[in-house]
């Protein structure tokens, strides 16, 4: 390619070909493949133009390079525009095909199960309940009096060390035993009394076989 007129004619032909080809391209993947073919530095119609630079007279090289860059930029803009349009259409089609009918009934969530400890506790409660026992759970926060003193565990009793618990404020603590519920019931009911007092208790135990809270 020895003159710019020949280059101009070739560039016009390339533009016309690109315009015609892009009219018929129907997917972004096809745009990518066509772009790669044209821009290939070795065999592409546009990519290989720079290989011709060595055949161009020195005084024409600047103008030649300018024209080659112009068509490269023009072609890239055409590819980008068509690619964006096709990708938008493909995405819209995908959304339509994958649309979710929000009026359909949802799947039922899987039902959870009670912890085995809770199941056993409930069975024990049911058994005693069927035998006429009253179920008294009481409160997890107790006073020092109901948790210790009223159960014959005075201030200096060694059992207090074994049942060291979590103190909330002077006189109040997290109960170490549900036996405190017995005192509440006996204060408010007359014999005969038949109760069980299930529930959480708290102690300063924390090792392989003990937990600070247990039932």
Secondary structure, DSSP 8 states (H G I E B T S, - for coil): --SHHHHHHHHHHHHHHHHHHHHH--SHHHHHHHHHHHH-TTT-TTGGGGGGGGGS-HHHHHHHHHHHHHHHHHHHHHHHHHHHHHHHHHHHHHHHHT---TTS-----------HHHHHHHHHHHHHHHTT-EE----SEEEHHHHTGGGT--TT-THHHHT---EEETTEEE-S-TTHHHHHHHHH--SS--EE----EE-S--BTTB-SEE-
